Amino acid sequence: MTAWIFTATSRTGQPVNPITKAPTDSITVYDKADLDRRIAAAKTDPRDLIVTVERID
């Protein structure tokens, strides 16, 4: 099964993780459509996110 590690970091230091208030957060994504939705959402996010995606198998 293919999976991806999706990491988002706020360029402005704003919280990305609502629980820890950290400016960086990572999540493992198991569905390509879900990954695509997250990437699209990050492009318009007001926190000015830097996104990295690492494929894991």
C-alpha distances in whole Angstrom, upper triangle without the diagonal:
4,6,10,13,16,19,23,26,29,32,35,34,33,31,27,26,29,29,30,31,29,29,26,23,19,16,12,11,8,9,11,14,15,14,17,19,19,20,23,24,24,27,29,29,33,32,31,27,26,22,20,16,14,11,9,6
4,7,10,13,16,20,23,26,29,32,31,30,29,25,24,27,28,28,29,27,27,23,20,17,14,10,9,7,8,9,12,13,11,14,17,16,17,20,21,21,23,26,26,30,29,28,24,23,19,16,13,11,7,6,5
4,7,10,13,16,20,23,25,28,27,27,25,21,21,23,24,24,25,23,23,19,17,13,10,7,6,5,7,8,12,11,9,12,15,14,15,18,19,19,21,24,23,27,25,25,21,20,16,14,10,9,6,5,6
4,6,9,13,16,19,22,25,24,24,22,18,18,21,22,22,23,21,20,16,14,10,8,6,5,7,8,9,12,10,8,11,13,12,12,15,16,16,18,21,20,23,22,21,18,16,12,10,6,5,4,5,8
4,6,10,13,17,19,22,21,21,19,15,15,18,19,19,19,17,16,13,10,7,6,5,6,9,11,12,14,12,9,13,14,11,12,16,16,14,17,20,19,22,20,19,15,14,10,8,6,5,6,7,11
4,7,10,13,16,19,18,18,16,12,13,16,17,17,17,15,14,11,8,5,5,6,7,10,12,11,13,11,8,10,11,8,9,12,12,11,13,16,15,18,16,16,12,11,7,6,5,7,9,11,14
4,7,10,13,15,14,15,13,10,11,14,16,15,15,12,11,7,6,4,7,9,10,14,15,15,16,14,11,13,14,10,10,14,13,10,13,16,14,16,14,13,10,8,6,5,6,8,12,13,17
4,7,10,12,11,11,10,7,9,13,15,14,13,11,8,6,6,6,9,12,13,17,17,17,17,15,12,14,13,10,9,12,11,8,11,13,11,13,10,10,6,6,5,7,9,12,15,17,20
4,6,9,8,9,9,7,10,13,15,14,12,9,6,4,7,9,12,15,16,20,21,21,21,18,16,17,17,13,13,15,13,10,12,14,11,12,9,8,5,5,6,9,12,14,18,20,23
4,5,5,6,7,7,10,13,15,14,11,9,5,7,9,12,15,18,19,23,24,23,23,20,18,19,18,15,14,15,13,10,12,12,10,9,6,6,5,6,9,12,15,18,21,23,27
4,6,8,10,10,14,16,19,17,14,12,8,10,13,15,18,21,22,26,26,25,25,23,21,21,20,17,16,17,16,12,13,13,11,10,7,6,6,7,10,13,17,19,23,25,29
4,6,9,11,14,16,18,17,13,12,8,11,14,17,20,24,25,28,29,28,28,25,23,23,22,19,18,19,17,14,15,14,12,10,7,7,8,10,13,16,20,23,26,28,32
4,6,9,11,13,15,13,10,8,5,8,12,15,19,22,24,27,28,28,28,25,23,24,23,19,19,20,18,15,16,16,13,12,8,9,10,11,14,16,20,22,26,27,31
4,6,9,10,13,12,8,8,5,9,11,15,18,21,23,26,27,27,26,23,22,23,21,18,18,19,16,14,15,15,11,10,6,9,9,12,14,17,20,23,26,28,31
4,6,7,9,8,5,5,4,7,9,13,15,19,20,24,25,25,25,22,20,22,20,17,18,19,16,14,16,16,12,11,8,11,11,13,14,17,19,22,25,26,29
4,6,9,9,6,6,5,6,6,9,12,15,17,20,21,22,21,18,17,18,17,13,14,16,13,11,14,14,10,11,8,10,9,11,11,14,16,18,21,23,26
4,6,6,5,5,7,7,6,9,10,14,16,19,21,22,22,18,17,19,18,14,16,18,15,13,17,17,14,14,12,14,12,14,14,16,17,19,21,22,25
4,6,5,8,9,10,10,12,13,17,18,22,23,24,23,20,19,21,19,16,18,20,16,15,19,18,14,15,13,16,15,17,17,19,20,22,25,25,28
4,6,8,11,12,10,13,14,17,19,22,24,26,25,21,21,24,22,19,21,23,20,19,22,22,18,18,16,19,18,20,19,21,22,23,26,26,28
4,5,9,10,9,12,14,18,20,23,25,27,27,23,22,25,23,20,22,24,21,19,22,22,19,19,16,19,17,18,19,20,21,23,25,25,28
4,7,9,9,13,15,19,21,24,26,27,27,23,22,24,22,19,21,22,19,17,20,20,16,16,13,16,15,16,17,19,21,23,26,26,30
4,5,7,11,14,17,20,23,25,26,26,22,21,23,22,18,19,21,19,16,19,20,16,16,12,15,13,14,15,16,18,20,23,24,27
4,7,11,14,17,19,23,24,25,25,22,20,21,20,17,17,19,17,14,16,17,13,13,9,11,9,11,12,14,17,19,22,23,27
4,7,10,14,16,20,21,22,22,19,17,19,18,15,15,18,16,13,16,17,14,15,11,12,9,9,10,11,13,15,18,19,23
4,7,11,13,16,18,19,20,16,15,17,16,13,14,17,15,12,16,17,14,16,13,14,11,11,10,11,12,14,16,17,20
4,7,10,13,15,16,17,14,12,15,15,12,13,16,15,13,16,18,16,18,15,16,12,12,10,9,9,10,13,13,17
4,6,10,12,13,15,11,10,14,14,10,12,16,15,13,17,19,17,20,18,18,15,14,11,11,10,11,12,12,15
4,7,10,11,13,11,9,13,14,11,13,17,16,16,19,21,19,22,21,21,17,17,13,12,10,9,10,9,11
4,6,8,10,7,6,10,11,9,11,14,14,15,17,20,19,22,21,21,18,17,13,12,10,10,9,10,12
4,7,9,8,8,11,12,12,14,16,17,18,20,22,22,25,25,24,21,20,17,15,12,12,10,10,10
4,6,5,6,9,10,11,13,14,16,17,19,21,21,25,24,24,21,21,17,16,13,13,12,12,13
4,5,5,6,9,10,11,12,14,15,17,19,20,24,24,23,20,19,16,15,12,13,11,12,13
4,5,5,6,9,10,11,12,14,16,17,18,22,23,22,20,20,16,16,14,15,14,16,17
4,5,5,6,9,10,11,12,15,16,16,20,20,20,17,18,15,15,13,14,14,15,17
4,5,5,6,9,10,11,13,15,15,19,19,18,15,15,11,11,9,11,11,13,15
4,5,5,6,9,10,11,13,14,18,19,18,15,15,12,12,11,13,13,16,18
4,5,5,6,9,10,11,12,16,17,16,14,15,13,14,13,16,16,18,20
4,5,5,6,9,10,10,14,14,14,11,12,10,11,11,14,15,17,19
4,5,5,6,9,10,14,14,12,10,10,8,9,9,13,14,17,20
4,5,5,7,9,13,14,13,11,12,11,13,13,16,17,20,23
4,5,6,6,10,11,11,10,12,11,14,14,18,19,22,24
4,5,5,9,9,8,6,8,7,11,12,16,18,21,24
4,6,9,10,8,7,9,9,12,14,17,19,23,26
4,6,9,8,9,11,12,15,17,21,23,26,29
4,5,6,7,10,11,15,17,20,23,25,28
4,5,8,12,13,17,20,23,26,28,32
4,6,9,12,15,18,21,24,27,30
4,7,10,13,16,20,23,26,29
4,6,10,13,16,19,22,25
4,7,10,13,17,20,23
4,7,10,13,16,20
4,7,10,13,16
4,7,10,13
4,6,10
4,7
4
